[in-house]
Amino acid sequence: MAVSSPTGQERPLRFPLSRQRRKVWLISVIVLLISTLGLVLNWTNPQIRSPLRPGLDFTGGTQIQLERLCGDRCQEVRAIDIQQTLKSLTLPAEGRDQDANTLPNLASARVQLLDRGESVVLRMPALTASQGQAVIEAVEPIAGPFEVGGQSVDTIGPSLGGQLLRSSLISLLVAFAGIALYISVRYDGRYAVLALVALGHDVLIVCGFFAWLGLISGLEVDSLFAVSLLTIAGYSVNDTVVVFDRIRERQREDGDLPLDAQVDRAVSATLTRTIYTSGTTLLPLLGLILFGGSTLFWFAVALAIGVIVGSWSSIALAPSLLSIWPRQRTAGA
């Protein structure tokens, strides 16, 4: 397909979006349905009861991470054996007011093996210092010996966890509202709607991916996941604004062409830039995924998925939706 320029020369389109927009919509709809299904299954799961499996940051409790002294190779250990040990463990009471009925229940403790079994992560209800030490001593005959100084114990109260969850949700809503206001002022209200559609598309797919991971492998989301969503929102909108800017330029320069052709030219002009920008952004994220350790691994994975999906929505989804509106209803026409 080629489009005539005002000078009479024909420029071949590198990405004829108008002819492929139904395929673009079909791909996005399928991925959105799969993501939504994962969120719904999490919500209806009696052990989760939320769209995503919340981590310690949001639910409160105690997390103990133990580094095993392995030498050349770690002795094989199974998470289920550690869980059975914790389930049968009787914790020491703290004070006269705490009896067997009020002691933390370790039956719901979650055990995770990291770095090919070199680290053991235990997530349990909130424990005192002596109770945490009792847990470590009970686990050591199965998974030990542990490195001296390789123990990490973090405790978050339920009220603080709930506050972090509310703060994360409020931050996301404020970010969405600010983005809508900015684009409405700079462009047209319809551009703001499309930017929010693309943004919701990106966030929903990333959340759906982690929802399925929560169902399949028990992965929990923490405060870093909320940070990754805010970062994805900014990245996605930045890419979308670049494409919208180029569309407005095309509308001024190619006013005699159909809207489909203007959008196709704008997308083609920004396609190379978007690919290069996304590629260079993914390179350090790939480094974090491969060498960043367990703390930043899922944070980097969330950002990498967000960059890929955000690039797709910016160069394919949002412009294809804009191209179906009558020309006289778009800003700058």
C-alpha positions in Angstrom: 0.0 0.0 0.0 1.3 3.5 -0.9 0.0 7.0 -0.2 0.6 10.0 -2.3 2.3 12.9 -0.6 1.5 16.6 -1.3 4.5 16.7 -3.7 3.1 13.9 -5.8 5.7 11.3 -4.6 4.5 8.0 -3.2 5.7 6.8 0.2 5.2 3.2 1.1 3.7 2.6 4.5 5.7 0.5 6.8 2.8 -0.3 9.1 -0.7 -0.1 7.4 -2.6 0.0 10.6 -6.0 0.8 9.1 -6.0 -2.5 7.3 -4.9 -4.5 10.3 -6.9 -2.9 13.0 -9.4 -5.7 13.4 -6.5 -8.1 14.0 -5.1 -5.6 16.6 -8.4 -5.5 18.4 -8.8 -9.3 18.3 -5.3 -9.8 19.8 -5.9 -7.2 22.6 -9.4 -8.6 23.4 -8.1 -12.2 23.7 -5.3 -11.2 26.0 -7.6 -9.0 28.1 -10.1 -11.8 28.4 -7.4 -14.2 29.6 -6.2 -11.6 32.1 -9.7 -10.9 33.4 -10.3 -14.6 33.8 -7.2 -14.9 36.0 -8.3 -12.0 38.2 -11.8 -13.5 38.6 -10.4 -16.9 39.5 -8.2 -15.3 42.1 -11.2 -13.4 43.5 -13.4 -16.5 43.7 -10.6 -18.6 45.2 -11.4 -19.1 48.9 -7.7 -18.9 49.8 -7.1 -15.6 48.1 -10.4 -13.7 47.8 -8.8 -10.7 45.9 -7.9 -10.1 42.2 -4.2 -10.7 43.1 -2.6 -12.8 45.8 -1.5 -10.1 48.3 1.9 -10.4 49.9 3.2 -9.6 53.3 3.3 -5.9 52.6 -0.5 -5.7 52.3 -1.7 -8.5 54.7 0.7 -8.1 57.6 2.7 -10.9 59.2 6.2 -12.1 59.6 8.6 -13.1 56.8 11.8 -15.0 57.7 14.4 -15.6 55.0 17.2 -18.0 55.7 20.4 -18.5 53.7 21.5 -22.1 53.7 25.1 -23.1 54.1 25.4 -25.3 51.1 29.1 -25.5 50.0 29.4 -26.8 46.5 25.8 -28.0 46.4 22.7 -27.6 48.5 21.2 -30.7 50.0 17.7 -31.2 48.5 14.9 -30.0 50.6 11.1 -29.9 49.9 8.9 -27.1 50.8 6.1 -29.5 51.9 8.4 -31.0 54.6 9.1 -27.6 56.1 5.4 -26.8 56.0 4.6 -30.0 57.9 7.2 -29.2 60.5 5.7 -25.7 61.0 2.2 -27.1 61.2 3.1 -29.4 64.1 5.2 -26.8 65.9 4.0 -25.4 69.2 5.1 -21.8 69.6 6.1 -20.4 73.0 3.5 -18.3 74.7 4.3 -14.6 75.3 3.0 -13.4 78.6 0.2 -14.6 80.8 -2.6 -13.4 78.4 -1.5 -15.6 75.6 -2.6 -19.2 75.7 -2.9 -22.1 73.1 -6.0 -20.6 71.6 -4.4 -17.2 70.9 -1.1 -18.4 69.6 -0.4 -17.7 65.9 -1.6 -20.5 63.6 1.2 -21.8 61.4 -1.0 -24.2 59.4 -1.3 -21.5 56.8 2.4 -20.7 56.7 3.8 -20.5 53.1 7.3 -21.8 52.3 9.2 -20.7 49.2 12.6 -22.0 48.0 14.7 -19.4 46.1 17.9 -19.5 44.1 17.7 -23.3 43.5 17.1 -24.0 47.1 19.9 -21.9 48.6 17.4 -19.6 50.3 14.3 -20.5 52.3 11.5 -17.9 52.7 8.8 -18.4 55.4 5.6 -16.3 55.5 3.5 -16.6 58.6 1.2 -14.6 60.9 2.9 -11.9 63.0 5.4 -13.5 65.5 7.3 -12.2 68.4 11.1 -12.4 68.5 11.1 -15.6 70.6 8.5 -17.2 68.4 10.5 -16.4 65.3 13.6 -17.9 66.9 11.6 -21.1 67.7 10.6 -21.3 64.0 14.2 -21.0 62.9 15.3 -23.7 65.3 12.5 -26.0 64.2 13.4 -25.6 60.5 17.1 -26.0 60.9 17.2 -29.8 61.2 15.5 -30.1 57.8 16.9 -27.2 55.8 20.0 -26.2 57.8 22.7 -25.5 58.5 22.2 -21.8 57.9 24.8 -19.1 57.3 25.8 -17.0 60.3 24.2 -13.6 59.8 22.2 -14.8 56.8 18.9 -14.5 58.6 16.4 -11.8 57.8 13.2 -11.3 59.8 10.6 -8.7 58.8 7.3 -8.1 60.6 4.5 -5.9 59.4 1.4 -5.3 61.4 -2.1 -5.9 59.8 -3.0 -2.2 60.1 0.2 -1.1 58.4 -0.4 -3.6 55.6 -3.9 -2.3 55.1 -2.6 1.2 55.0 0.0 0.3 52.4 -2.8 -1.3 50.2 -5.0 1.8 50.4 -2.1 4.1 49.7 -1.1 2.0 46.6 -4.7 2.1 45.3 -5.0 5.8 45.9 -1.7 6.4 44.1 -2.9 4.5 41.0 -6.2 6.4 40.9 -4.5 9.8 41.3 -2.0 8.9 38.6 -4.8 7.9 36.2 -6.8 11.1 37.0 -3.7 13.3 36.5 -2.9 11.6 33.2 -6.5 12.2 32.0 -6.4 15.8 33.0 -3.0 16.5 31.3 -4.1 14.9 28.0 -7.5 16.7 28.1 -5.8 20.0 28.5 -3.1 19.4 25.9 -5.2 17.6 23.3 -8.9 16.8 23.2 -11.1 14.9 25.6 -11.3 12.0 23.2 -7.5 11.7 23.2 -7.7 11.5 27.0 -10.3 8.7 26.7 -8.0 6.8 24.3 -5.0 7.3 26.5 -6.9 5.9 29.5 -8.1 3.0 27.5 -4.6 2.2 26.5 -3.4 2.6 30.0 -6.1 0.4 31.4 -5.3 -2.2 28.8 -1.6 -2.2 29.8 -2.3 -2.4 33.6 -5.0 -5.0 33.3 -2.7 -7.3 31.2 0.2 -7.0 33.7 -2.2 -7.6 36.6 -3.7 -10.6 34.8 -0.2 -12.1 34.2 0.5 -11.9 37.9 -2.9 -13.2 38.8 -2.2 -16.4 36.8 1.2 -16.7 38.5 -0.5 -16.3 41.8 -2.9 -19.2 40.9 -0.3 -21.5 39.4 2.8 -20.9 41.5 1.5 -19.0 44.5 3.3 -15.7 43.6 2.4 -12.8 45.9 2.4 -9.1 44.9 4.0 -6.6 47.2 4.6 -2.8 47.3 7.2 -3.1 44.6 4.5 -4.3 42.3 2.4 -1.2 42.9 5.5 0.9 42.1 5.9 -1.1 38.8 2.3 -0.3 37.9 2.9 3.4 38.4 6.1 3.2 36.3 4.2 1.4 33.5 1.5 4.0 33.5 4.0 6.8 33.0 5.9 4.9 30.3 2.7 3.9 28.4 1.3 7.5 28.4 4.6 8.9 27.2 4.6 6.6 24.2 1.0 7.3 23.5 1.5 11.1 23.6 4.4 10.8 21.1 2.1 9.0 18.7 -0.8 11.5 19.3 1.6 14.4 18.6 2.6 12.9 15.3 -1.1 12.3 14.4 -1.8 16.0 15.0 1.1 17.0 12.8 -0.2 14.7 10.0 -3.7 16.3 10.3 -2.2 19.7 9.7 0.2 18.7 6.9 -2.0 16.1 5.2 -5.5 17.6 5.7 -6.6 16.4 2.2 -6.0 12.8 3.1 -8.4 10.4 4.8 -8.0 10.0 8.6 -6.9 6.4 8.1 -4.0 7.5 6.0 -3.1 10.2 8.4 -3.0 7.8 11.3 -1.1 5.2 9.3 1.6 7.8 8.4 1.9 9.0 12.0 2.3 5.4 13.3 4.8 4.6 10.6 6.8 7.7 11.4 7.0 6.8 15.1 7.4 3.0 14.7 11.2 2.9 14.6 11.5 5.3 17.5 9.1 3.2 19.6 10.9 0.0 18.8 14.3 1.5 19.6 13.1 3.1 22.9 11.4 -0.1 24.0 14.4 -2.2 23.1 16.9 0.0 25.0 14.5 0.0 28.0 14.2 -3.8 28.0 18.0 -4.3 28.0 18.6 -3.1 31.6 15.4 -4.8 32.7 16.8 -8.1 31.2 19.9 -7.5 33.2 17.9 -7.2 36.4 15.9 -10.3 35.6 19.1 -12.4 35.0 21.4 -10.9 37.6 19.3 -8.7 40.0 18.6 -11.4 42.5 15.2 -12.5 43.9 14.3 -9.1 45.4 14.1 -7.3 42.1 13.3 -10.2 39.9 9.5 -9.9 39.7 9.7 -6.1 39.8 11.8 -6.3 36.6 9.5 -8.9 35.1 6.4 -6.6 35.7 8.2 -3.6 34.1 9.4 -5.7 31.1 5.8 -6.9 30.4 4.5 -3.4 30.9 7.1 -2.0 28.3 6.1 -4.6 25.7 2.4 -4.2 26.2 2.6 -0.4 26.5 4.5 -0.2 23.2 1.8 -2.4 21.6 -1.1 -0.2 22.9 0.7 3.0 21.8 1.5 2.2 18.3 -1.4 -0.2 17.5 -4.4 -0.1 19.9 -4.8 3.7 20.6 -4.2 4.9 17.0 -6.5 2.2 15.5 -9.3 3.2 17.8 -8.7 6.9 16.8 -8.9 6.0 13.1 -12.5 4.8 13.4 -13.8 8.3 14.5 -15.1 10.7 11.9 -12.4 13.1 10.8 -14.4 16.2 11.9 -14.6 15.0 15.5 -10.9 14.7 16.1 -8.8 17.5 17.5 -6.8 19.5 15.0 -8.8 18.3 12.0 
